[in-house]
Amino acid sequence: MMILHFLLLFPTISASLNFTRLPYTNPPPPARCYNAMDYDPVTNSLIIFGGIKSNTELYRDIWQFELNTKLWNMLETTSSYYLGMF
């Protein structure tokens, strides 16, 4: 969210930014929208939760992208209570 706020508040700076797709060594999670993402400084990882694939399919999974190793990992959860994030 902070990046989005930065881009909106400083359009002249954001116009000069370049984004590059990071390489990865194993398959990433399926494409989705409306997911939540955060950075974990302890593991230097991006954490992705939930999202929507289509009007009828919600994701309830949690994925970790390790920035040091470029590895995607689907994280196991101990609860089946959560309904998904969209």
N, C-alpha and C positions, 0 to 999 in steps of 0.2 A: 504494500500500500504506500509505503514511503516513496518508492520510486515513481509511482503514478502521481503522487502529489508534487514531487520534484518536477516531473515533466510538464505538469499543468501550470506550475508557478513560474517556471523558467523556460519558456518556449524557445528563446534564442539559443540557450545552451543545449536544450534537448534536441534541437534541429541538427546539431553537429555530432550527436552520439551515434555510434555504430553498434549494432547488436549482431552477435555471431552465435550460430548454433554450436553447442558444446558437443564434442564427440563422446560416444559412450561405448562400452565394451560388451554389454549384454542387452537384451530387449528392454525397452522402456515400457511404462504403463500404457494402456490403451488411450487414444485421444479422448479428450473430454473438455467440457467448459463448465464454468461456475464452480470450480474447485477452490479449496483453500490451500495456501502455500506459505511456509515460513522457513526461516533459516535457523539451523541449530549450530551455534558457534562451538559447542563442545566437541561435536563430531565433524564439523565443517561440512554439513550436509544440508540439502534442501529437503523438506518434508512436504508431501502432497497428500491431501485428504479429500476423498469424495469427489463429487461433481456429477454432471449429467452427460449421458451419451445421446439420448433422444428424449422425446416427450414421455416415454414410458419406462426408461431405464435409468436408474440412479446408481451411482457407485458409492460403496461404503468402505472402500479399501484405503490403505495407508501405504504410501511409497516413500522411499528414501533414496536420494541421489547423492552419493558420496563424491564430493568435489575433488578429493585427492586421488581417488582411484578411478573415477568416472564410471562407477558401478551403480546400477539400479537394483534395489532390493524391495520386495513386497514384505511389509512388516506384519507379523502375526498380532492379532488382537486377542485379549482375554475376555472380552464382553461382546455379546451379540445385540446389546440393547440399542446402540445408536442407530438412527434411521437414515443417515446419509447427510451429505452436505451439498447444497445446491444454491 
